[in-house]
Amino acid sequence: MSIRVLLVDDSAVMRQTLGALIQQMSGIELLAAVADPILAQKRMQQHWPDVIVLDVEMPRMDGITFLRQIMQERPTPVIICSTLTERGAQTTMDAMAAGAFTVICKPRIGLRNFLDEHARDFAATIRAAAQADAKRLAPRAAAAPLPVSGKLSADAILPAVKPQRSLSQTTERVVAIGTSTGGTQALEQILTALPRLSPGIVIVQHMPEKFTAAFAQRLDGLCAIDVREARHGDRVLPGLALIAPGGKHMLLRRSGAQYVVEVVDGPLVSRHRPSVNVLFRSVAQSAGPNAMGMLLTGMGDDGAAGLLEMRQAGAHTVAQDEASCVVFGMPREAIKRGAAQEVLPLHLMHERIFAYNKSE
């Protein structure tokens, strides 16, 4: 049975171009392409879609208001298509907080070429959205995999080395978290439950450039711990969570008995920048048994190899269980490879972090 998609965008070019691409996707049906939420509501009274592709700024009703109505009436996976601007970043974060599945950034110019180049990634996102547990999306946030092609390993950023089990213990510990689709809601649930006295945390959340700063600022206002977008040279401190900037890789480095992060350019790794595999490999090499790794909900397999490297280096490793994931892809791959020592539901993750911080 085909996946039925409703496209809602006031741009005629977007409706025509993306609508034509959707019609060419195997197993995906374009239910309708309409200019605003009012027209969408009329269509949905006749046939409810499996996935909705939604613009944010539209006439008659904005996308966020429409999204909230959908998630209250009948939770449905919604893919936000947003123009990548500083002003739009906070608006899109509001949409994600309202329950959007993910966000795809569309350029202001060159839209046709952009959609043609990323048609395969768009189709994969629609298929993943159709399989997601929409009830777990409302009313919080969703993650944002970058619409990119190509696949490289962490070798492109950081050469592999043999696990160093001999690393001495330090008084400072690090928790490294990687996540993608569904991750913003998962991170909010974990971080808001942590007390001020928590270990330093480094996070890769697949999210486009300009969006991570708004996401970190939002979490900072909700959490007892401090949360901010990472800057090159930031020290990892207790009570602080550092989120990798969109469009950059983040690595952990050891400086004496302390830890700092490096924010660097580089190619896409595991189809993403930032990549969880890059962060996890650097944690394995720099922190070893002084670290804990957590791989949460997300599409694909980014982080599975890195979590295994962390486990081999003596770190404690955890994967989110299937029942609490929006998308089980990344944790599933880690579990299959034997990378996870524990498989836990989302609601226990903050307790595991606190217990790890208290352990000797």
PyMOL commands that set and color helices and strands:
alter all, ss='L'
color gray80, all
select helices_A, chain A and resi 12-24+37-46+63-73+86-97+111-117+119-131+134-136+154-156+183-192+211-222+276-286+288-290+304-312+322-324+329-336+346-358
alter helices_A, ss='H'
color red, helices_A
select strands_A, chain A and resi 3-8+28-34+51-55+78-83+102-106+174-179+200-205+226-229+240-243+249-255+258-264+291-295+316-320+342-344
alter strands_A, ss='S'
color yellow, strands_A
deselect
rebuild
show_as cartoon
